[in-house]
Amino acid sequence: MHATKSVQLKPSTSALTDRFGFSYTRVGKLRFALPARLEIPQQANPTVIHLISKWNEKRRARRRKRHGGLYSDANGYPLDMNSDSVETIQRVREFTMTTPERLNGLCEAVRYISSAGIPGDVVECGVWKGGSMMAVAEMLKQFGDTHRELYLFDTYEGMPAPTDEDVSLVGQSASERLQQELAVDPSTLWCESPLDEVRHHMAKTGYPTDRTHFVKGMVEDTIPENAPQEIALLRLDTDWYESTLHEMNHLFPRLVDGGVLIIDDYGHWQGARQAVDEYLAEHNIAIMLNRLDYTGRIGIRHAGVHQVRNLQGHPGQRAQAA
């Protein structure tokens, strides 16, 4: 009988990516093939989606660092990002599921409204733990622009029920996924973060508490009554069709000339995209929504007259002031 020889496998510090997009990791003489990007399963819950997104983010960072050093560090922050934005992002990352790309866009939006002197307050619908508004508060403090009122609209008890329009980019119904999770855990609440917890997180920024307003409840019940008349920066992150359409109907008209609109879920949730597109089409408004990452979009409202064209490029009806 032969004795079994133990073999110690030493993981390699290098990996290769072939022309077909597979990343190969060597362990001893073994070579494992891993996809360069993991796909999000249709039945994935929000936690799994978040973990896979983080995995893909780190793989992209390592890959780009090997090929040209486009990233400054293993955390994946591009060298062209402003250092104050990176520092702010690092401080708030544990309080948000938003990617660095979207957080950077938010930080740069604050830089823009402050440097350009865009009047108005900051409104966020869909707060979770407050990470995004924490970033806003910290950036405003850096620029000495603490006269603005901050409005945080949320149920602070988890997300309301989705509707039939709320389908993910991979075709999964949000309602079906919620029912599946409730069957496993009846106490399931998506994106729940109590008001006291968010208030505590915001207090860490040192932004004036008398200018920070927490509005609890469904946006359909709290907007427009509790919203400011002039908005410089509007960030919508309630995911679903009905809430997003309500926000667009009542808040977009209050976004000032030169104000910034950020839609967090335009790419991932079809309902959010449909709500924004329907509103813009109904009011014949042309606005450029630039891609921050696979789901986030950002645009600036201009009060000038824009000409809406159809898909063939022929002049259409002139749009009203956006």
Protein Blocks (a to p, Z undefined) as FASTA:
>chain_A
ZZdddddddddfbdcddfkopacddehjbccdddfbdcddfklcfklmmmmmmmmmmmmm
mmmmmnoolafbfnopafklcfklmmmmmmmmmmccbdfklmmmmmmmmmmmmmnopacd
dddehjknommmmmmmmmmmmnopakbccddddeknopadddfklccfkopafklmmmmm
mmmmmmbcghiacfklmmmmmmmnopafklcccdedjfklmpcklpcfbdfbdcdfehpa
mlmmmmmmmmmmmpcghiacddfklmmmmklmmmmmmmmmmnopacddddfblmbccddd
dfbdcddddfkopacdddddZZ
